[in-house]
Amino acid sequence: MEGNPLILDSKQFGSDIYEDDEIILEVNHLKVNFQLDEGLLEAVSGVDFQLKKGRTLGIVGESGSGKSVTAKAIMQIVDTPGKVDGEISFRSRKNNEINDIGKLDQKGNKIRSIRGGEISMIFQEPMKAFSPIHTIGNQLVEGIMLHVAAVEEEARKIAIDTLRKVGMSNPEQRIDQYPHELSGGMRQRAMIAMALCCNPSILIADEPTTALDVTVQAQVLDLINNLKEKSGSSVIFITHDLGVIAEMSDEVAVMYLGKMVEYTDVDTLFFGALHPYTQGLLKSIPTIGMKDQRLESIEGIVPTPINLPKGCGFYSRCKYAKDGVCNVEDIPLKKVKEGHFVRCVRV
């Protein structure tokens, strides 16, 4: 941990922020690498954060920033040949036991009791997440019976009730249908129901409202907030939509090229963002008052993280980039004020 400015303890983050709050998940120096024929692909490179009970951490960034891979690493479902390094400490709600998820057998009983029961995930593409040869009900009921210890009849009632809560029309009929028989929006709702039905301690939502219309989006976001309030669950919310981040999140981590480039509370992010990438994301949001103005955008795309050169990952797209300054050494994440960390030489 030496040399990392974002060590997860009260001295770095500030004891006044976390002293009275129970921390249920700590991620230290998380790295996810894929050894490919072309070279070493560094999907996630040294991510650090804390998640407190009843709070929501928003993770934003363009496609290819490492957001979903970070979530998969927490769930221990990174595909081969991915290699996960770092510490992922989770405090169980059942027995208050602390487990380092990163050291658990990916297919062992311990992680299987946590995955789906205490930590659930709403996947981005439900058609790939669901089994095509089992009904929606089979898959929901199995999870409930495994993690809630309910009999099949009781588990089916819980599944139907959860489907109804996420806005599924006629859930008594839908529960016996296969994923391909449902529309994209219905599959997304079924995926959300699967994640919520066991009342998890941590809900990881990977763009959960992508396939839903605006009114159902609002219902689903309200449902996630209600779960958080009633059961004290925590949420990791991954999205491209900064409007949703403003509504849902308490803290926000902005990711770019596998690294966190800015970490702060949601108010500071919108009114005091310091990293050029975060500022670019905020300026690209259309507003009602805009008239006869060109919408700003960040030029270029996120590069493929294979055999990356030293220096700031945003160097090639940053309008403030300086040769010999930004592209010489890797930029550390620096504390600029209490609870606000930025990875940029300008600050």
C-alpha positions in Angstrom: 0.0 0.0 0.0 3.0 2.3 0.3 2.9 5.3 -2.0 -0.9 5.0 -2.8 -2.6 8.3 -1.9 -6.0 6.5 -1.5 -5.3 4.1 1.3 -8.7 3.1 2.7 -8.4 4.2 6.3 -9.7 7.1 8.4 -6.4 9.0 8.0 -6.8 9.3 4.2 -10.6 9.7 3.8 -11.2 11.6 7.0 -12.4 10.0 10.2 -15.3 12.5 10.4 -16.7 10.9 7.2 -16.6 7.2 8.1 -16.3 7.1 11.9 -20.0 6.5 12.6 -20.8 4.6 9.4 -20.4 0.8 9.0 -18.2 0.0 6.0 -19.4 -3.2 4.4 -17.1 -3.3 1.4 -13.5 -2.2 1.0 -11.6 -2.5 -2.3 -7.8 -2.0 -2.2 -5.5 -1.9 -5.2 -7.9 -3.9 -7.4 -6.4 -5.0 -10.7 -7.9 -7.1 -13.4 -5.5 -8.2 -16.3 -6.0 -10.3 -19.3 -2.9 -11.9 -20.9 -3.7 -11.9 -24.7 -1.6 -12.7 -27.7 -1.3 -9.0 -28.4 0.0 -8.2 -24.9 -1.2 -7.5 -21.4 -4.7 -5.9 -21.3 -5.1 -3.9 -18.1 -8.8 -3.6 -17.8 -8.7 -2.4 -14.2 -5.5 -0.9 -12.8 -5.4 -0.1 -9.1 -9.0 0.9 -8.1 -9.7 1.8 -4.5 -13.0 2.7 -2.8 -15.2 2.1 0.2 -18.9 1.3 0.4 -20.8 2.2 3.5 -24.1 0.6 4.7 -27.1 2.2 3.2 -25.1 4.4 0.7 -24.9 4.5 -3.0 -21.6 4.7 -4.9 -22.0 5.8 -8.5 -19.4 4.7 -11.1 -19.4 6.7 -14.4 -17.2 6.7 -17.5 -17.3 5.9 -21.2 -17.5 2.3 -22.5 -14.2 0.6 -22.0 -13.3 2.4 -18.8 -13.4 -0.7 -16.7 -16.7 -0.2 -14.8 -18.3 -3.5 -15.5 -15.1 -5.5 -15.1 -14.7 -3.9 -11.6 -18.2 -5.1 -10.7 -17.5 -8.6 -12.0 -14.3 -8.7 -10.0 -16.3 -8.0 -6.8 -18.6 -10.9 -7.8 -15.7 -13.1 -8.7 -17.1 -13.8 -12.2 -14.3 -12.5 -14.3 -13.9 -14.6 -17.5 -10.8 -16.6 -18.3 -8.0 -15.6 -18.9 -8.7 -12.7 -16.5 -6.6 -12.5 -13.4 -7.9 -10.5 -10.3 -5.4 -9.0 -7.9 -6.0 -6.8 -4.8 -8.1 -6.9 -1.7 -11.9 -7.1 -1.7 -13.1 -7.1 1.9 -16.8 -7.8 2.5 -18.5 -7.7 5.9 -21.3 -10.3 5.9 -24.7 -9.2 7.3 -25.5 -12.7 8.4 -22.7 -13.2 10.9 -20.6 -10.0 10.7 -17.7 -12.0 9.3 -15.2 -10.2 7.1 -14.2 -12.1 3.9 -11.6 -11.3 1.4 -13.6 -12.1 -1.7 -10.5 -12.0 -3.9 -9.0 -14.9 -2.1 -12.1 -17.2 -2.2 -12.4 -20.1 -4.6 -14.4 -18.8 -7.6 -16.5 -21.9 -7.5 -16.4 -22.6 -3.8 -19.4 -22.8 -1.4 -18.3 -19.6 0.4 -18.4 -17.3 -2.6 -21.6 -19.0 -3.9 -23.3 -18.2 -0.6 -22.3 -14.6 -1.0 -22.9 -14.2 -4.7 -26.6 -13.8 -5.4 -27.5 -13.8 -1.8 -25.6 -11.0 0.0 -24.2 -9.4 -3.2 -26.4 -9.4 -6.2 -25.9 -7.9 -9.6 -28.2 -6.5 -12.3 -26.4 -7.4 -15.5 -26.3 -5.1 -18.5 -27.5 -7.7 -21.0 -30.3 -9.9 -19.5 -30.6 -12.1 -22.6 -27.0 -13.3 -21.9 -27.4 -13.5 -18.2 -30.5 -15.7 -18.2 -30.4 -19.4 -19.2 -32.4 -19.8 -22.4 -33.6 -23.3 -21.6 -35.2 -22.5 -18.2 -38.2 -20.4 -17.4 -37.9 -17.1 -15.6 -39.6 -18.7 -12.7 -37.2 -21.6 -12.5 -34.2 -19.2 -12.2 -35.8 -16.9 -9.7 -37.1 -19.7 -7.5 -33.8 -21.5 -7.5 -32.0 -18.5 -6.2 -34.6 -17.8 -3.5 -34.5 -21.4 -2.3 -30.7 -21.4 -2.1 -30.3 -18.1 -0.3 -33.5 -17.6 1.7 -34.1 -21.2 2.7 -37.7 -21.1 1.5 -39.7 -24.1 0.2 -40.6 -24.1 -3.5 -44.2 -22.8 -3.0 -43.1 -20.0 -0.8 -40.2 -19.1 -3.1 -42.6 -18.9 -6.0 -44.8 -16.4 -4.2 -41.7 -14.3 -3.4 -40.7 -14.4 -7.0 -44.1 -13.3 -8.3 -44.3 -10.5 -5.7 -40.9 -9.2 -6.7 -41.8 -9.3 -10.4 -44.9 -7.3 -9.6 -42.8 -4.7 -7.7 -40.5 -4.1 -10.7 -43.5 -3.4 -12.9 -43.9 -6.7 -14.7 -47.4 -7.0 -16.2 -49.3 -10.2 -15.3 -46.4 -11.7 -13.3 -48.4 -15.0 -12.6 -48.1 -15.7 -16.3 -44.7 -14.3 -17.0 -43.0 -16.4 -14.4 -43.6 -19.5 -16.5 -42.3 -18.0 -19.7 -38.8 -18.4 -21.2 -36.5 -15.3 -21.7 -36.9 -15.3 -25.5 -40.7 -15.0 -25.0 -40.3 -11.6 -23.2 -39.6 -8.2 -24.7 -36.3 -6.5 -23.9 -37.9 -4.3 -21.3 -39.6 -7.3 -19.6 -36.3 -9.3 -19.6 -34.6 -6.3 -17.9 -37.3 -6.2 -15.3 -37.0 -9.9 -14.7 -33.2 -9.5 -14.3 -33.8 -6.7 -11.7 -36.3 -9.0 -9.9 -33.7 -11.8 -9.7 -31.2 -9.4 -8.1 -33.7 -8.0 -5.6 -35.6 -11.1 -4.5 -33.1 -12.1 -1.8 -32.8 -8.6 -0.3 -29.0 -8.4 -0.8 -26.6 -6.4 1.4 -25.0 -5.0 -1.7 -26.8 -4.5 -5.1 -24.5 -3.9 -8.1 -26.6 -2.3 -10.8 -24.8 -2.3 -14.2 -26.9 0.1 -16.3 -30.1 -1.4 -15.0 -32.5 0.9 -16.9 -30.9 0.8 -20.3 -33.8 -1.1 -22.0 -36.6 0.6 -20.2 -38.8 3.5 -21.1 -38.6 6.7 -19.0 -41.6 6.0 -16.7 -40.5 2.5 -15.9 -36.9 3.8 -15.3 -38.3 6.0 -12.6 -40.2 3.1 -11.0 -37.1 0.9 -11.0 -34.9 3.7 -9.5 -37.5 4.2 -6.8 -37.6 0.5 -6.1 -33.8 0.4 -5.6 -34.0 3.4 -3.3 -36.8 1.8 -1.3 -34.7 -1.4 -0.9 -31.8 0.7 0.3 -33.9 2.6 2.9 -35.9 -0.4 4.2 -33.2 -3.0 4.5 -30.1 -0.8 4.8 -28.6 -2.3 1.6 -25.8 -0.5 -0.3 -25.8 0.1 -4.0 -23.0 0.3 -6.6 -24.7 2.0 -9.5 -22.9 1.9 -12.9 -24.2 4.1 -15.6 -23.5 6.5 -18.4 -26.3 8.8 -17.4 -25.1 11.6 -15.1 -28.7 12.6 -14.5 -29.3 9.2 -12.8 -26.0 9.7 -10.9 -27.3 13.0 -9.5 -30.5 11.4 -8.4 -29.2 8.1 -7.0 -25.6 8.5 -5.7 -24.0 9.7 -2.5 -20.4 9.3 -3.7 -19.2 9.1 -7.3 -16.1 7.5 -8.8 -15.3 8.6 -12.3 -13.3 5.9 -14.2 -11.2 6.2 -17.3 -9.0 3.5 -18.8 -9.2 1.3 -15.8 -8.4 3.9 -13.2 -10.4 6.2 -11.0 -9.6 9.7 -12.1 -11.9 11.5 -9.7 -13.6 10.4 -6.5 -15.9 12.7 -4.5 -19.4 13.3 -3.2 -22.1 13.9 -5.7 -22.6 17.6 -5.0 -18.8 18.3 -5.4 -18.8 16.4 -8.7 -21.5 18.5 -10.3 -20.4 21.9 -8.9 -16.7 21.5 -8.3 -15.3 18.8 -10.7 -11.5 19.2 -11.2 -10.4 16.5 -13.6 -10.6 17.5 -17.3 -12.3 14.2 -18.2 -15.0 14.8 -15.5 -15.5 18.4 -16.7 -15.8 17.1 -20.3 -18.5 14.6 -19.3 -20.5 17.3 -17.5 -20.2 19.8 -20.5 -21.6 17.1 -22.8 -24.9 17.0 -21.0 -27.7 18.7 -23.1 -29.7 21.3 -21.1 -33.1 22.8 -21.7 -31.7 26.4 -21.9 -29.3 25.5 -24.8 -30.4 27.2 -28.1 -28.3 27.6 -31.2 -25.3 26.2 -29.4 -23.1 23.3 -30.4 -23.1 20.5 -27.8 -19.6 19.9 -26.5 -18.0 16.5 -26.7 -14.8 14.8 -25.8 -12.8 14.2 -29.0 -11.5 10.7 -29.7 -12.3 7.4 -28.0 -11.0 5.4 -25.0 -7.9 3.6 -26.2 -7.5 -0.2 -25.9 -5.6 -0.8 -22.6 -2.9 -3.0 -24.0 0.8 -2.2 -23.3 -0.1 1.3 -22.3 2.7 4.0 -22.2 3.5 5.8 -18.9 1.7 8.9 -18.1 -1.9 10.1 -17.8 -4.3 7.8 -19.7 -6.3 10.8 -20.8 -3.2 12.5 -22.3 -4.2 11.9 -25.9 -7.6 13.5 -25.5 -7.0 16.2 -23.0 -6.9 19.9 -24.1 -4.7 20.8 -21.2 -2.1 18.0 -21.9 1.6 19.1 -21.7 4.4 17.1 -23.3 7.1 16.1 -20.8 4.7 16.7 -17.9 1.6 14.5 -18.4 3.2 11.7 -20.4 6.3 11.0 -18.3 5.2 9.1 -15.2 1.9 7.6 -14.0 -0.2 10.2 -12.3 -1.2 9.3 -8.7 -4.6 10.0 -7.2 -4.2 13.0 -4.9 -6.3 14.3 -2.1 -7.3 18.0 -2.9 -9.7 18.4 0.0 -11.6 16.2 2.5 -13.3 13.4 0.6 -12.2 14.7 -2.9 -9.4 12.9 -4.8 -8.2 13.7 -8.3 -5.7 12.1 -10.7 -4.3 15.1 -12.5 -1.1 17.2 -12.4 -3.1 20.4 -12.8 -4.5 20.1 -9.3 
